[in-house]
Amino acid sequence: MRRLTLCVVFAAFTFSCSGQWYALQCVAWVNMLIDYSQMVPFPKAVEMTFSGEYPCPICKAIAEKKQAEKEKVLAIGKDKQKFVTAEAASTRPVFPSPAPDYAALRQYLAAWSEAPPIPPPRSA
């Protein structure tokens, strides 16, 4: 059960950091290495794979999706900036006054913050 939980947490972290694109890119590179090494010697296939001059369809799709994500994040950031004014940013937030039922809790916590009686009481 613990191993499953760790795998789920790792997967959630990976997806939250856009790790799926890096995993897909690794799959694309492996496929490109296999395809290119069948046509040319292996060192040349490695050079062709990582040079960026011969992208495969998966690489092109990944690049498009990454760009779309960046544009979406930038668009969201622009929308947020429209609603924040300098006056609103400089004012302090107004918090509601504490409810009357918290008065007893405040008195109880204040009693705990007082120093203990001196000398300490002796046990019987």
N, C-alpha and C positions, 0 to 999 in steps of 0.2 A: 504494500500500500504506500509506503514511504517512497519507494522508487517511482511509482506512478505519479505521486504528487510532485516530486522533483522534476520529472519529465514534463508535466503540465506547466509548472512554473517556468521552466527553461523555455518551453515553446512560447508561452505568453510573453516572456521577456524578449525573445528573438523577434517575434512579430511586432512588438511595440517599438523596437529599434529598426524596423524595416529590414530585418535579417532575411526575410524570404527572398528578397531580390539577390542577395549575395549567395544564398544557397542555389537559386536558379542559375545564377551566373556561373557557379562552379560546375553545375550539370552541363551547361552550354559549352564551357571550355573543354570538359572531358569529351563530349560528343565531337567538338571541332578537332581535338587532337586525334581521335580515332579516325575521323573522316580524312583529315589532311595527311595523316601518316600512311594512309593507303595509297595516296597519290604521289607524295614526295618523301624523301628521307626524314627520319624523326626530328633531327635538329631543325630542319627547315619547317616542319609542321609546327613545332613549338614556337618558332619565330612568327609564322603566319597566324597562329592562334592569338598570341598576346600583342601583336603589333597594332591591331585595331583597323587594319586596312581591309581585312576580309571578314566582316561580321556575318554571323549566321542569322537566320530569322528569329531565333530565340533572343540573341543579343539585341537585335533591333527592337523587339517587343519590350524587353526589359528597359531599354533606354527610354522608350516612349512612356512607359508606365511610371518610371522614376520622375520624368519631366512633368507628367500630369500631376503627380503627388506634390511636387515642389510648387507648381502653379496653384494648386488647391490650397496649400498652406499659406502661400503669399496672399491669396485672395481673402482667406479668413483673417489674416493679420491686418489687411487693409480695412476690412469691415469693422474690426474692433477699434481701430484708430479713429474712425469717423465719429463714434459715439462718445469719445473721451475729450472733454474740453479742458482748457487750462484752469478754469475756475473750479471745475469738479475735481480735478486732481489736487488742487491746493487746499480744499476744505477737508476738515476731519469728518470721519463718519460719525453719525449720531446713533448711539446704542440705546436701546430702550432701558428705562429704569428697572431695577430689579423688582420682581413680583413681591407682594407682601408676605407670601409664605416662606420666603428665604430669610426673613428676619430671625427666626428661631435658629436656623442653621448658622447664620453669622454670629449670633450670641454664643452658640456652642463652640464654634471655631475660635472665637475670641477667648473663651475660657481656656482652651487648649494652648493658646499662645502665651498665657501668663506664666510667670516663673513658678516653680513648685514652692510650697511653703517651707520656711526655714525655721527650725531644724526639721528634717524629714520626719514624718510620723513613724513611730515604732510599731512593729507588729506585736500583737498580744500573744 
